[in-house]
Amino acid sequence: MLFWRLAALVFVLGSAGAGATQRVTDPDDCLGACARPTAYTIDPGFDADERALIEQAMHVWQRGTGGRVCFEPGGRDLVVEKLDRAEQLEPMDPDWSKHVALTERDHIWLVEPSVSDPGMFRALAVHELGHYLGLGHAEDTPLTYMHSSIGDTPQELRDRGRLPERDGHDYCAAHRCTCAF
């Protein structure tokens, strides 16, 4: 009987860590895999510069999540649409007058004249893609794209399109990444 108890104890202790993931501080040590690319369409009403900035925003998420997020053109998983006036948000958003963009399910609407600075426009696209990917607003850290006001995006993120560690962690928390950053 004692033998079986010891054998059971060895088995339990040996399997206690089975399946646990190790925290990895360098994303290059644990590259993610994109389970399924998001096939997207960008409204042809965006000019070439705006389209390039939206695609840069997608690359920010792709690079910043170690490849866990990936986008490919030519589909309807995500539609990025250009609106001429904020009033066009009204059917989807009762607080339309307070917003320059909106994300709902498989759609992102960007109001054209709202943001003219290229870095700010890219930051707005990164922010809305964050909502599309399941993130909410974050006010407890200065270095994030996910502030409730796009005007609170730090200059560093406007100048250089890179995903802050906080946003990457929030993505992994929302999607249960198997390997943390």
C-alpha positions in Angstrom: 0.0 0.0 0.0 2.8 2.4 0.9 4.4 1.7 -2.5 1.2 2.8 -4.4 0.9 5.9 -2.3 4.5 6.9 -3.1 4.0 6.1 -6.8 0.8 8.3 -6.8 2.7 11.1 -5.1 5.6 10.9 -7.6 3.1 10.9 -10.4 1.2 14.0 -9.0 4.4 15.9 -8.4 5.8 15.0 -11.8 2.7 16.1 -13.6 2.1 19.3 -11.6 3.9 21.5 -14.2 2.8 19.6 -17.3 1.3 21.9 -19.8 2.4 25.1 -18.0 3.9 27.7 -20.2 7.0 29.6 -19.4 7.1 33.4 -19.4 9.4 34.5 -22.2 10.7 38.1 -22.1 12.1 38.1 -25.6 9.3 37.7 -28.2 12.0 36.4 -30.7 12.5 33.4 -28.4 8.8 32.4 -28.7 7.4 33.4 -32.1 3.7 33.2 -32.3 1.8 31.7 -35.1 -1.1 33.3 -36.9 -3.8 30.7 -36.7 -5.8 32.3 -39.4 -5.1 35.5 -41.4 -7.6 38.3 -41.3 -8.7 38.9 -44.9 -9.4 42.6 -45.2 -10.7 45.2 -47.6 -9.8 48.9 -47.5 -12.3 51.3 -48.9 -11.1 52.6 -52.3 -12.1 56.1 -51.1 -8.9 56.3 -49.1 -6.0 57.8 -51.0 -2.8 55.9 -51.5 -1.1 57.6 -48.4 -4.1 56.7 -46.1 -4.1 53.1 -47.4 -0.4 52.8 -46.7 -0.9 54.2 -43.2 -3.7 51.7 -42.5 -1.5 48.8 -43.7 1.4 50.1 -41.6 -1.0 49.9 -38.6 -1.7 46.3 -39.5 2.0 45.7 -39.6 2.4 47.3 -36.1 0.0 44.6 -34.7 1.7 41.9 -36.7 5.2 42.7 -35.6 4.2 43.7 -32.1 2.5 40.3 -31.4 5.3 38.3 -32.8 3.2 37.2 -35.7 0.2 36.1 -33.7 -1.9 38.6 -35.7 -1.7 38.6 -39.5 -3.6 40.4 -42.2 -4.0 39.6 -45.9 -5.7 41.8 -48.5 -8.8 40.6 -50.4 -11.5 39.5 -48.0 -14.4 40.6 -45.9 -13.2 39.4 -42.4 -12.5 43.1 -41.8 -13.7 46.1 -43.8 -12.1 49.5 -43.3 -14.4 52.1 -44.5 -14.0 55.8 -45.1 -16.7 58.2 -44.0 -17.0 61.8 -45.1 -18.7 63.1 -41.9 -19.0 62.0 -38.3 -22.8 62.2 -38.7 -22.5 59.0 -40.8 -21.6 57.1 -37.5 -25.0 57.9 -36.0 -26.8 54.7 -37.1 -24.1 52.6 -35.3 -23.2 54.9 -32.4 -25.5 57.2 -30.4 -22.4 59.2 -29.2 -21.3 59.7 -32.8 -20.5 63.4 -32.3 -17.7 62.5 -29.8 -15.9 60.1 -32.2 -13.6 60.2 -35.2 -13.8 56.4 -35.7 -15.8 53.4 -34.7 -15.1 49.7 -34.7 -17.9 47.2 -34.5 -17.6 43.5 -35.2 -16.0 43.2 -38.7 -16.1 46.9 -39.6 -13.9 49.9 -38.9 -15.2 53.3 -39.9 -12.7 56.2 -40.1 -14.0 59.7 -40.5 -11.9 61.3 -43.2 -11.3 64.9 -42.2 -10.9 64.2 -38.5 -7.1 63.5 -38.5 -4.7 65.0 -40.9 -1.3 64.3 -39.3 0.0 61.0 -40.8 1.4 59.7 -37.5 -1.9 60.4 -35.8 -3.9 58.8 -38.6 -1.7 55.6 -38.2 -2.2 55.8 -34.5 -6.0 56.0 -35.0 -5.8 52.9 -37.2 -3.7 51.0 -34.7 -6.2 52.0 -32.0 -9.2 50.8 -34.0 -7.5 47.6 -35.0 -6.9 47.0 -31.3 -10.7 47.2 -30.7 -11.2 44.8 -33.7 -8.8 42.4 -32.0 -10.8 42.6 -28.7 -9.0 45.2 -26.7 -10.8 47.9 -24.7 -9.5 51.3 -23.6 -6.6 51.5 -21.2 -6.0 54.6 -19.1 -3.6 53.3 -16.5 -0.5 53.6 -18.5 0.9 56.4 -20.7 2.5 54.2 -23.4 -0.5 52.7 -25.2 -2.5 53.2 -28.3 -5.6 52.2 -26.4 -6.4 55.5 -24.6 -10.0 56.5 -24.9 -9.0 59.7 -26.6 -6.7 59.5 -29.7 -5.3 62.8 -28.7 -3.7 61.1 -25.7 -1.5 58.9 -27.9 2.1 59.6 -26.9 4.2 61.4 -29.5 6.7 58.5 -29.5 4.0 56.2 -30.9 2.8 58.8 -33.4 6.4 59.2 -34.7 7.3 55.5 -34.8 4.8 52.8 -35.4 5.6 50.2 -32.8 3.4 48.2 -30.5 4.0 49.0 -26.8 4.5 46.0 -24.6 1.3 46.8 -22.7 -0.8 46.5 -25.9 0.9 43.2 -26.7 0.3 41.9 -23.2 -3.4 42.9 -23.4 -3.7 41.1 -26.8 -2.2 38.0 -25.3 -4.4 38.2 -22.3 -7.5 38.5 -24.5 -6.5 35.7 -26.8 -4.7 33.4 -24.3 -1.4 33.4 -26.1 0.5 30.2 -25.2 3.7 32.1 -24.8 3.7 35.5 -23.0 6.0 38.4 -24.0 
